[in-house]
Amino acid sequence: MIKFFRSSQVNSLQKKYDRLMKEAYELSKSNPDESLRKQKEAQEVKRKLIATPL
């Protein structure tokens, strides 16, 4: 049961990371500063994702 919750947590973090990177890419064309902010936020999510034990 606990493994299921970890799996769903990993999936949700991965989706959040993907969404942030997509937003950063779209913003890079119009607002580079906001794009960098989104990239930094995505890096923090990626660190959490890597730190989550399987």
mmCIF file as Biopython writes it, N, C-alpha, C and O atoms, coordinates in Angstrom:
data_model
#
loop_
_atom_site.group_PDB
_atom_site.id
_atom_site.type_symbol
_atom_site.label_atom_id
_atom_site.label_alt_id
_atom_site.label_comp_id
_atom_site.label_asym_id
_atom_site.label_entity_id
_atom_site.label_seq_id
_atom_site.pdbx_PDB_ins_code
_atom_site.Cartn_x
_atom_site.Cartn_y
_atom_site.Cartn_z
_atom_site.occupancy
_atom_site.B_iso_or_equiv
_atom_site.auth_seq_id
_atom_site.auth_asym_id
_atom_site.pdbx_PDB_model_num
ATOM 1   N N  . MET A ? 1  ? 0.818  -1.191 0.000   1.0 0.0 1  A 1 
ATOM 2   C CA . MET A ? 1  ? 0.000  0.000  0.000   1.0 0.0 1  A 1 
ATOM 3   C C  . MET A ? 1  ? 0.865  1.261  0.000   1.0 0.0 1  A 1 
ATOM 4   O O  . MET A ? 1  ? 0.578  2.215  -0.723  1.0 0.0 1  A 1 
ATOM 5   N N  . ILE A ? 2  ? 1.917  1.262  0.806   1.0 0.0 2  A 1 
ATOM 6   C CA . ILE A ? 2  ? 2.798  2.426  0.878   1.0 0.0 2  A 1 
ATOM 7   C C  . ILE A ? 2  ? 3.501  2.630  -0.455  1.0 0.0 2  A 1 
ATOM 8   O O  . ILE A ? 2  ? 3.691  3.769  -0.882  1.0 0.0 2  A 1 
ATOM 9   N N  . LYS A ? 3  ? 3.886  1.556  -1.112  1.0 0.0 3  A 1 
ATOM 10  C CA . LYS A ? 3  ? 4.552  1.676  -2.407  1.0 0.0 3  A 1 
ATOM 11  C C  . LYS A ? 3  ? 3.641  2.364  -3.425  1.0 0.0 3  A 1 
ATOM 12  O O  . LYS A ? 3  ? 4.115  3.119  -4.274  1.0 0.0 3  A 1 
ATOM 13  N N  . PHE A ? 4  ? 2.334  2.102  -3.340  1.0 0.0 4  A 1 
ATOM 14  C CA . PHE A ? 4  ? 1.385  2.751  -4.244  1.0 0.0 4  A 1 
ATOM 15  C C  . PHE A ? 4  ? 1.402  4.258  -4.044  1.0 0.0 4  A 1 
ATOM 16  O O  . PHE A ? 4  ? 1.386  5.010  -5.019  1.0 0.0 4  A 1 
ATOM 17  N N  . PHE A ? 5  ? 1.436  4.707  -2.799  1.0 0.0 5  A 1 
ATOM 18  C CA . PHE A ? 5  ? 1.452  6.146  -2.529  1.0 0.0 5  A 1 
ATOM 19  C C  . PHE A ? 5  ? 2.748  6.783  -3.009  1.0 0.0 5  A 1 
ATOM 20  O O  . PHE A ? 5  ? 2.728  7.903  -3.521  1.0 0.0 5  A 1 
ATOM 21  N N  . ARG A ? 6  ? 3.865  6.098  -2.856  1.0 0.0 6  A 1 
ATOM 22  C CA . ARG A ? 6  ? 5.133  6.624  -3.347  1.0 0.0 6  A 1 
ATOM 23  C C  . ARG A ? 6  ? 5.112  6.733  -4.863  1.0 0.0 6  A 1 
ATOM 24  O O  . ARG A ? 6  ? 5.602  7.703  -5.440  1.0 0.0 6  A 1 
ATOM 25  N N  . SER A ? 7  ? 4.537  5.724  -5.494  1.0 0.0 7  A 1 
ATOM 26  C CA . SER A ? 7  ? 4.455  5.732  -6.952  1.0 0.0 7  A 1 
ATOM 27  C C  . SER A ? 7  ? 3.618  6.907  -7.437  1.0 0.0 7  A 1 
ATOM 28  O O  . SER A ? 7  ? 3.990  7.585  -8.395  1.0 0.0 7  A 1 
ATOM 29  N N  . SER A ? 8  ? 2.490  7.149  -6.781  1.0 0.0 8  A 1 
ATOM 30  C CA . SER A ? 8  ? 1.642  8.256  -7.207  1.0 0.0 8  A 1 
ATOM 31  C C  . SER A ? 8  ? 2.324  9.590  -6.922  1.0 0.0 8  A 1 
ATOM 32  O O  . SER A ? 8  ? 2.139  10.553 -7.665  1.0 0.0 8  A 1 
ATOM 33  N N  . GLN A ? 9  ? 3.121  9.652  -5.836  1.0 0.0 9  A 1 
ATOM 34  C CA . GLN A ? 9  ? 3.854  10.875 -5.540  1.0 0.0 9  A 1 
ATOM 35  C C  . GLN A ? 9  ? 4.907  11.134 -6.617  1.0 0.0 9  A 1 
ATOM 36  O O  . GLN A ? 9  ? 5.092  12.272 -7.046  1.0 0.0 9  A 1 
ATOM 37  N N  . VAL A ? 10 ? 5.583  10.097 -7.045  1.0 0.0 10 A 1 
ATOM 38  C CA . VAL A ? 10 ? 6.588  10.229 -8.100  1.0 0.0 10 A 1 
ATOM 39  C C  . VAL A ? 10 ? 5.916  10.679 -9.396  1.0 0.0 10 A 1 
ATOM 40  O O  . VAL A ? 10 ? 6.433  11.550 -10.096 1.0 0.0 10 A 1 
ATOM 41  N N  . ASN A ? 11 ? 4.787  10.097 -9.710  1.0 0.0 11 A 1 
ATOM 42  C CA . ASN A ? 11 ? 4.072  10.479 -10.925 1.0 0.0 11 A 1 
ATOM 43  C C  . ASN A ? 11 ? 3.623  11.934 -10.877 1.0 0.0 11 A 1 
ATOM 44  O O  . ASN A ? 11 ? 3.740  12.650 -11.871 1.0 0.0 11 A 1 
ATOM 45  N N  . SER A ? 12 ? 3.117  12.373 -9.743  1.0 0.0 12 A 1 
ATOM 46  C CA . SER A ? 12 ? 2.655  13.753 -9.642  1.0 0.0 12 A 1 
ATOM 47  C C  . SER A ? 12 ? 3.823  14.728 -9.740  1.0 0.0 12 A 1 
ATOM 48  O O  . SER A ? 12 ? 3.696  15.785 -10.357 1.0 0.0 12 A 1 
ATOM 49  N N  . LEU A ? 13 ? 4.966  14.381 -9.135  1.0 0.0 13 A 1 
ATOM 50  C CA . LEU A ? 13 ? 6.145  15.246 -9.249  1.0 0.0 13 A 1 
ATOM 51  C C  . LEU A ? 13 ? 6.651  15.304 -10.684 1.0 0.0 13 A 1 
ATOM 52  O O  . LEU A ? 13 ? 7.070  16.362 -11.154 1.0 0.0 13 A 1 
ATOM 53  N N  . GLN A ? 14 ? 6.615  14.186 -11.373 1.0 0.0 14 A 1 
ATOM 54  C CA . GLN A ? 14 ? 7.066  14.153 -12.766 1.0 0.0 14 A 1 
ATOM 55  C C  . GLN A ? 14 ? 6.155  15.002 -13.651 1.0 0.0 14 A 1 
ATOM 56  O O  . GLN A ? 14 ? 6.635  15.720 -14.529 1.0 0.0 14 A 1 
ATOM 57  N N  . LYS A ? 15 ? 4.863  14.923 -13.426 1.0 0.0 15 A 1 
ATOM 58  C CA . LYS A ? 15 ? 3.915  15.733 -14.202 1.0 0.0 15 A 1 
ATOM 59  C C  . LYS A ? 15 ? 4.124  17.218 -13.934 1.0 0.0 15 A 1 
ATOM 60  O O  . LYS A ? 15 ? 4.071  18.037 -14.851 1.0 0.0 15 A 1 
ATOM 61  N N  . LYS A ? 16 ? 4.366  17.561 -12.655 1.0 0.0 16 A 1 
ATOM 62  C CA . LYS A ? 16 ? 4.598  18.958 -12.303 1.0 0.0 16 A 1 
ATOM 63  C C  . LYS A ? 16 ? 5.881  19.464 -12.968 1.0 0.0 16 A 1 
ATOM 64  O O  . LYS A ? 16 ? 5.919  20.584 -13.477 1.0 0.0 16 A 1 
ATOM 65  N N  . TYR A ? 17 ? 6.927  18.638 -12.962 1.0 0.0 17 A 1 
ATOM 66  C CA . TYR A ? 17 ? 8.189  19.005 -13.604 1.0 0.0 17 A 1 
ATOM 67  C C  . TYR A ? 17 ? 7.984  19.234 -15.105 1.0 0.0 17 A 1 
ATOM 68  O O  . TYR A ? 17 ? 8.446  20.233 -15.657 1.0 0.0 17 A 1 
ATOM 69  N N  . ASP A ? 18 ? 7.294  18.307 -15.750 1.0 0.0 18 A 1 
ATOM 70  C CA . ASP A ? 18 ? 7.046  18.432 -17.187 1.0 0.0 18 A 1 
ATOM 71  C C  . ASP A ? 18 ? 6.253  19.696 -17.505 1.0 0.0 18 A 1 
ATOM 72  O O  . ASP A ? 18 ? 6.553  20.401 -18.469 1.0 0.0 18 A 1 
ATOM 73  N N  . ARG A ? 19 ? 5.243  19.973 -16.692 1.0 0.0 19 A 1 
ATOM 74  C CA . ARG A ? 19 ? 4.414  21.163 -16.905 1.0 0.0 19 A 1 
ATOM 75  C C  . ARG A ? 19 ? 5.243  22.437 -16.754 1.0 0.0 19 A 1 
ATOM 76  O O  . ARG A ? 19 ? 5.132  23.354 -17.567 1.0 0.0 19 A 1 
ATOM 77  N N  . LEU A ? 20 ? 6.068  22.491 -15.722 1.0 0.0 20 A 1 
ATOM 78  C CA . LEU A ? 20 ? 6.905  23.672 -15.504 1.0 0.0 20 A 1 
ATOM 79  C C  . LEU A ? 20 ? 7.905  23.878 -16.631 1.0 0.0 20 A 1 
ATOM 80  O O  . LEU A ? 20 ? 8.130  25.012 -17.054 1.0 0.0 20 A 1 
ATOM 81  N N  . MET A ? 21 ? 8.503  22.812 -17.119 1.0 0.0 21 A 1 
ATOM 82  C CA . MET A ? 21 ? 9.467  22.940 -18.213 1.0 0.0 21 A 1 
ATOM 83  C C  . MET A ? 21 ? 8.779  23.393 -19.505 1.0 0.0 21 A 1 
ATOM 84  O O  . MET A ? 21 ? 9.348  24.167 -20.274 1.0 0.0 21 A 1 
ATOM 85  N N  . LYS A ? 22 ? 7.561  22.913 -19.739 1.0 0.0 22 A 1 
ATOM 86  C CA . LYS A ? 22 ? 6.817  23.345 -20.916 1.0 0.0 22 A 1 
ATOM 87  C C  . LYS A ? 22 ? 6.487  24.831 -20.816 1.0 0.0 22 A 1 
ATOM 88  O O  . LYS A ? 22 ? 6.622  25.568 -21.793 1.0 0.0 22 A 1 
ATOM 89  N N  . GLU A ? 23 ? 6.053  25.271 -19.630 1.0 0.0 23 A 1 
ATOM 90  C CA . GLU A ? 23 ? 5.758  26.692 -19.434 1.0 0.0 23 A 1 
ATOM 91  C C  . GLU A ? 23 ? 7.022  27.533 -19.615 1.0 0.0 23 A 1 
ATOM 92  O O  . GLU A ? 23 ? 6.978  28.605 -20.220 1.0 0.0 23 A 1 
ATOM 93  N N  . ALA A ? 24 ? 8.146  27.045 -19.089 1.0 0.0 24 A 1 
ATOM 94  C CA . ALA A ? 24 ? 9.408  27.777 -19.230 1.0 0.0 24 A 1 
ATOM 95  C C  . ALA A ? 24 ? 9.794  27.923 -20.697 1.0 0.0 24 A 1 
ATOM 96  O O  . ALA A ? 24 ? 10.262 28.980 -21.121 1.0 0.0 24 A 1 
ATOM 97  N N  . TYR A ? 25 ? 9.597  26.868 -21.461 1.0 0.0 25 A 1 
ATOM 98  C CA . TYR A ? 25 ? 9.917  26.931 -22.893 1.0 0.0 25 A 1 
ATOM 99  C C  . TYR A ? 25 ? 9.033  27.954 -23.606 1.0 0.0 25 A 1 
ATOM 100 O O  . TYR A ? 25 ? 9.515  28.749 -24.413 1.0 0.0 25 A 1 
ATOM 101 N N  . GLU A ? 26 ? 7.746  27.923 -23.302 1.0 0.0 26 A 1 
ATOM 102 C CA . GLU A ? 26 ? 6.833  28.867 -23.952 1.0 0.0 26 A 1 
ATOM 103 C C  . GLU A ? 26 ? 7.146  30.308 -23.548 1.0 0.0 26 A 1 
ATOM 104 O O  . GLU A ? 26 ? 7.050  31.218 -24.371 1.0 0.0 26 A 1 
ATOM 105 N N  . LEU A ? 27 ? 7.522  30.516 -22.283 1.0 0.0 27 A 1 
ATOM 106 C CA . LEU A ? 27 ? 7.846  31.866 -21.817 1.0 0.0 27 A 1 
ATOM 107 C C  . LEU A ? 27 ? 9.194  32.356 -22.339 1.0 0.0 27 A 1 
ATOM 108 O O  . LEU A ? 27 ? 9.436  33.562 -22.387 1.0 0.0 27 A 1 
ATOM 109 N N  . SER A ? 28 ? 10.058 31.446 -22.724 1.0 0.0 28 A 1 
ATOM 110 C CA . SER A ? 28 ? 11.391 31.853 -23.173 1.0 0.0 28 A 1 
ATOM 111 C C  . SER A ? 28 ? 11.332 32.755 -24.403 1.0 0.0 28 A 1 
ATOM 112 O O  . SER A ? 28 ? 12.241 33.548 -24.648 1.0 0.0 28 A 1 
ATOM 113 N N  . LYS A ? 29 ? 10.283 32.628 -25.149 1.0 0.0 29 A 1 
ATOM 114 C CA . LYS A ? 29 ? 10.145 33.442 -26.363 1.0 0.0 29 A 1 
ATOM 115 C C  . LYS A ? 29 ? 9.660  34.855 -26.065 1.0 0.0 29 A 1 
ATOM 116 O O  . LYS A ? 29 ? 9.988  35.788 -26.798 1.0 0.0 29 A 1 
ATOM 117 N N  . SER A ? 30 ? 8.880  35.022 -24.991 1.0 0.0 30 A 1 
ATOM 118 C CA . SER A ? 30 ? 8.280  36.323 -24.725 1.0 0.0 30 A 1 
ATOM 119 C C  . SER A ? 30 ? 8.795  36.979 -23.448 1.0 0.0 30 A 1 
ATOM 120 O O  . SER A ? 30 ? 8.872  38.206 -23.376 1.0 0.0 30 A 1 
ATOM 121 N N  . ASN A ? 31 ? 9.147  36.184 -22.440 1.0 0.0 31 A 1 
ATOM 122 C CA . ASN A ? 31 ? 9.554  36.737 -21.163 1.0 0.0 31 A 1 
ATOM 123 C C  . ASN A ? 31 ? 10.669 35.873 -20.555 1.0 0.0 31 A 1 
ATOM 124 O O  . ASN A ? 31 ? 10.394 34.976 -19.758 1.0 0.0 31 A 1 
ATOM 125 N N  . PRO A ? 32 ? 11.910 36.143 -20.928 1.0 0.0 32 A 1 
ATOM 126 C CA . PRO A ? 32 ? 13.022 35.303 -20.475 1.0 0.0 32 A 1 
ATOM 127 C C  . PRO A ? 32 ? 13.197 35.252 -18.957 1.0 0.0 32 A 1 
ATOM 128 O O  . PRO A ? 32 ? 13.572 34.212 -18.416 1.0 0.0 32 A 1 
ATOM 129 N N  . ASP A ? 33 ? 12.931 36.358 -18.265 1.0 0.0 33 A 1 
ATOM 130 C CA . ASP A ? 33 ? 13.091 36.358 -16.812 1.0 0.0 33 A 1 
ATOM 131 C C  . ASP A ? 33 ? 12.101 35.416 -16.142 1.0 0.0 33 A 1 
ATOM 132 O O  . ASP A ? 33 ? 12.464 34.682 -15.223 1.0 0.0 33 A 1 
ATOM 133 N N  . GLU A ? 34 ? 10.878 35.434 -16.588 1.0 0.0 34 A 1 
ATOM 134 C CA . GLU A ? 34 ? 9.859  34.530 -16.054 1.0 0.0 34 A 1 
ATOM 135 C C  . GLU A ? 34 ? 10.199 33.082 -16.415 1.0 0.0 34 A 1 
ATOM 136 O O  . GLU A ? 34 ? 9.949  32.168 -15.628 1.0 0.0 34 A 1 
ATOM 137 N N  . SER A ? 35 ? 10.758 32.880 -17.585 1.0 0.0 35 A 1 
ATOM 138 C CA . SER A ? 35 ? 11.179 31.548 -17.998 1.0 0.0 35 A 1 
ATOM 139 C C  . SER A ? 35 ? 12.247 30.994 -17.062 1.0 0.0 35 A 1 
ATOM 140 O O  . SER A ? 35 ? 12.193 29.822 -16.691 1.0 0.0 35 A 1 
ATOM 141 N N  . LEU A ? 36 ? 13.209 31.813 -16.680 1.0 0.0 36 A 1 
ATOM 142 C CA . LEU A ? 36 ? 14.250 31.372 -15.752 1.0 0.0 36 A 1 
ATOM 143 C C  . LEU A ? 36 ? 13.656 31.025 -14.390 1.0 0.0 36 A 1 
ATOM 144 O O  . LEU A ? 36 ? 14.097 30.073 -13.746 1.0 0.0 36 A 1 
ATOM 145 N N  . ARG A ? 37 ? 12.665 31.787 -13.951 1.0 0.0 37 A 1 
ATOM 146 C CA . ARG A ? 37 ? 12.023 31.498 -12.679 1.0 0.0 37 A 1 
ATOM 147 C C  . ARG A ? 37 ? 11.332 30.139 -12.716 1.0 0.0 37 A 1 
ATOM 148 O O  . ARG A ? 37 ? 11.401 29.371 -11.757 1.0 0.0 37 A 1 
ATOM 149 N N  . LYS A ? 38 ? 10.668 29.851 -13.830 1.0 0.0 38 A 1 
ATOM 150 C CA . LYS A ? 38 ? 10.000 28.554 -13.994 1.0 0.0 38 A 1 
ATOM 151 C C  . LYS A ? 38 ? 11.018 27.416 -14.042 1.0 0.0 38 A 1 
ATOM 152 O O  . LYS A ? 38 ? 10.772 26.337 -13.504 1.0 0.0 38 A 1 
ATOM 153 N N  . GLN A ? 39 ? 12.154 27.657 -14.684 1.0 0.0 39 A 1 
ATOM 154 C CA . GLN A ? 39 ? 13.195 26.629 -14.752 1.0 0.0 39 A 1 
ATOM 155 C C  . GLN A ? 39 ? 13.751 26.326 -13.367 1.0 0.0 39 A 1 
ATOM 156 O O  . GLN A ? 39 ? 13.998 25.165 -13.040 1.0 0.0 39 A 1 
ATOM 157 N N  . LYS A ? 40 ? 13.952 27.361 -12.549 1.0 0.0 40 A 1 
ATOM 158 C CA . LYS A ? 40 ? 14.441 27.150 -11.190 1.0 0.0 40 A 1 
ATOM 159 C C  . LYS A ? 40 ? 13.430 26.372 -10.362 1.0 0.0 40 A 1 
ATOM 160 O O  . LYS A ? 40 ? 13.797 25.494 -9.581  1.0 0.0 40 A 1 
ATOM 161 N N  . GLU A ? 41 ? 12.164 26.697 -10.537 1.0 0.0 41 A 1 
ATOM 162 C CA . GLU A ? 41 ? 11.108 25.973 -9.833  1.0 0.0 41 A 1 
ATOM 163 C C  . GLU A ? 41 ? 11.088 24.505 -10.272 1.0 0.0 41 A 1 
ATOM 164 O O  . GLU A ? 41 ? 10.898 23.607 -9.452  1.0 0.0 41 A 1 
ATOM 165 N N  . ALA A ? 42 ? 11.282 24.276 -11.545 1.0 0.0 42 A 1 
ATOM 166 C CA . ALA A ? 42 ? 11.316 22.912 -12.069 1.0 0.0 42 A 1 
ATOM 167 C C  . ALA A ? 42 ? 12.525 22.150 -11.516 1.0 0.0 42 A 1 
ATOM 168 O O  . ALA A ? 42 ? 12.426 20.952 -11.251 1.0 0.0 42 A 1 
ATOM 169 N N  . GLN A ? 43 ? 13.647 22.818 -11.342 1.0 0.0 43 A 1 
ATOM 170 C CA . GLN A ? 43 ? 14.827 22.173 -10.769 1.0 0.0 43 A 1 
ATOM 171 C C  . GLN A ? 43 ? 14.564 21.725 -9.340  1.0 0.0 43 A 1 
ATOM 172 O O  . GLN A ? 43 ? 15.007 20.651 -8.934  1.0 0.0 43 A 1 
ATOM 173 N N  . GLU A ? 44 ? 13.848 22.536 -8.579  1.0 0.0 44 A 1 
ATOM 174 C CA . GLU A ? 44 ? 13.512 22.161 -7.201  1.0 0.0 44 A 1 
ATOM 175 C C  . GLU A ? 44 ? 12.609 20.924 -7.185  1.0 0.0 44 A 1 
ATOM 176 O O  . GLU A ? 44 ? 12.773 20.041 -6.343  1.0 0.0 44 A 1 
ATOM 177 N N  . VAL A ? 45 ? 11.667 20.868 -8.109  1.0 0.0 45 A 1 
ATOM 178 C CA . VAL A ? 45 ? 10.780 19.705 -8.204  1.0 0.0 45 A 1 
ATOM 179 C C  . VAL A ? 45 ? 11.599 18.477 -8.584  1.0 0.0 45 A 1 
ATOM 180 O O  . VAL A ? 45 ? 11.364 17.389 -8.059  1.0 0.0 45 A 1 
ATOM 181 N N  . LYS A ? 46 ? 12.551 18.643 -9.488  1.0 0.0 46 A 1 
ATOM 182 C CA . LYS A ? 46 ? 13.399 17.522 -9.917  1.0 0.0 46 A 1 
ATOM 183 C C  . LYS A ? 46 ? 14.243 16.997 -8.751  1.0 0.0 46 A 1 
ATOM 184 O O  . LYS A ? 46 ? 14.443 15.790 -8.621  1.0 0.0 46 A 1 
ATOM 185 N N  . ARG A ? 47 ? 14.738 17.913 -7.902  1.0 0.0 47 A 1 
ATOM 186 C CA . ARG A ? 47 ? 15.502 17.484 -6.727  1.0 0.0 47 A 1 
ATOM 187 C C  . ARG A ? 47 ? 14.626 16.643 -5.797  1.0 0.0 47 A 1 
ATOM 188 O O  . ARG A ? 47 ? 15.068 15.623 -5.269  1.0 0.0 47 A 1 
ATOM 189 N N  . LYS A ? 48 ? 13.383 17.081 -5.604  1.0 0.0 48 A 1 
ATOM 190 C CA . LYS A ? 48 ? 12.444 16.313 -4.773  1.0 0.0 48 A 1 
ATOM 191 C C  . LYS A ? 48 ? 12.170 14.947 -5.397  1.0 0.0 48 A 1 
ATOM 192 O O  . LYS A ? 48 ? 12.065 13.939 -4.699  1.0 0.0 48 A 1 
ATOM 193 N N  . LEU A ? 49 ? 12.058 14.935 -6.705  1.0 0.0 49 A 1 
ATOM 194 C CA . LEU A ? 49 ? 11.792 13.695 -7.418  1.0 0.0 49 A 1 
ATOM 195 C C  . LEU A ? 49 ? 12.942 12.702 -7.250  1.0 0.0 49 A 1 
ATOM 196 O O  . LEU A ? 49 ? 12.723 11.510 -7.033  1.0 0.0 49 A 1 
ATOM 197 N N  . ILE A ? 50 ? 14.159 13.208 -7.354  1.0 0.0 50 A 1 
ATOM 198 C CA . ILE A ? 50 ? 15.330 12.346 -7.199  1.0 0.0 50 A 1 
ATOM 199 C C  . ILE A ? 50 ? 15.459 11.855 -5.748  1.0 0.0 50 A 1 
ATOM 200 O O  . ILE A ? 50 ? 15.870 10.719 -5.508  1.0 0.0 50 A 1 
ATOM 201 N N  . ALA A ? 51 ? 15.110 12.706 -4.798  1.0 0.0 51 A 1 
ATOM 202 C CA . ALA A ? 51 ? 15.233 12.348 -3.382  1.0 0.0 51 A 1 
ATOM 203 C C  . ALA A ? 51 ? 14.156 11.389 -2.904  1.0 0.0 51 A 1 
ATOM 204 O O  . ALA A ? 51 ? 14.299 10.779 -1.845  1.0 0.0 51 A 1 
ATOM 205 N N  . THR A ? 52 ? 13.077 11.245 -3.670  1.0 0.0 52 A 1 
ATOM 206 C CA . THR A ? 52 ? 11.985 10.352 -3.279  1.0 0.0 52 A 1 
ATOM 207 C C  . THR A ? 52 ? 12.412 8.907  -3.470  1.0 0.0 52 A 1 
ATOM 208 O O  . THR A ? 52 ? 12.730 8.491  -4.584  1.0 0.0 52 A 1 
ATOM 209 N N  . PRO A ? 53 ? 12.420 8.137  -2.378  1.0 0.0 53 A 1 
ATOM 210 C CA . PRO A ? 53 ? 12.811 6.724  -2.514  1.0 0.0 53 A 1 
ATOM 211 C C  . PRO A ? 53 ? 11.726 5.921  -3.206  1.0 0.0 53 A 1 
ATOM 212 O O  . PRO A ? 53 ? 10.538 6.215  -3.073  1.0 0.0 53 A 1 
ATOM 213 N N  . LEU A ? 54 ? 12.143 4.909  -3.941  1.0 0.0 54 A 1 
ATOM 214 C CA . LEU A ? 54 ? 11.169 4.046  -4.624  1.0 0.0 54 A 1 
ATOM 215 C C  . LEU A ? 54 ? 10.812 2.908  -3.791  1.0 0.0 54 A 1 
ATOM 216 O O  . LEU A ? 54 ? 10.004 2.073  -4.200  1.0 0.0 54 A 1 
#
